[in-house]
Amino acid sequence: MNVTQAESLRRAIENLVDAKLHDILSHPGGLDRLAAHRRTGVASYDIRMAERKLDQAISEVVTHEATMSVAG
């Protein structure tokens, strides 16, 4: 994993944490919302987008690592 990919992965993780914290703190019953998301997978738009960005970052790292192992 190169530095750029590590940085992208770190930013995506931080973005997801921030989205979840914002959701918890800015809505009544925020902790219950987070627990419901864990049980059902239903989340706010911001959390879904942050999860999608994290999935993309992970996919890029995995694809790069797979390419490097085949080439090496």
N, C-alpha and C positions, 0 to 999 in steps of 0.2 A: 504494500500500500504506500503510495507516495504522499507527500505533505499536502498537496492540494486535495486529494481524496479524503485524507484524515480531517482536514479543516472543513470540508463540505459535510462530512458525517457529523462532526462536532456541532456545526451550526444547525443541522437538521434536528439533532437531539435536543439542543437548547431551545429551538423554535417550538418543538412539541411540548416540552416542559413548560415553557412560557404560556403557550396556548391553554394548557390544562390549568395552570395557576390562575391565569386571567379568568377563565370560566368559573373556577371555584370561588374566586374573590369578588367577582362582579355580579353574580346572580344569586338571588335568594335560594337557599338549599343547594348551594354549589357542591358541597361534599356529597350530597345524595345524588346529584347529577353525575359526578365522577364515578360513584359506585354503580349507578345504573349503566353507565357506559361500559364498565368492566364486565357487567353481567350480560348485557344485551348487544353491545357493539354499536349502539346508537349514540352519536355524539354531535356536537355543534359543528357548523360548517368550518369554523377555524381549526378545530381539532382534526377534523377529517382531512383538511388540506395539509396540515402539519404532518399527519401520519403519511399522507401520500408523498410528501417531499422526503420524508425519512425512508420510505420504501424505495424511492428513486435513487437516493444516495447509496443505500445498501446494495441495490442492484448494480450500480456503476462499479462499486468496489468488487463485488463478486465477479462480474464480467471481466474486469481488468485482471483480477487474480487468476481466473480460469485461462485467460488469454496468455498471461505470463507463464503459467505452468505448462501449457502446450508448446509455447515457443522455446521455453528453456529446457 
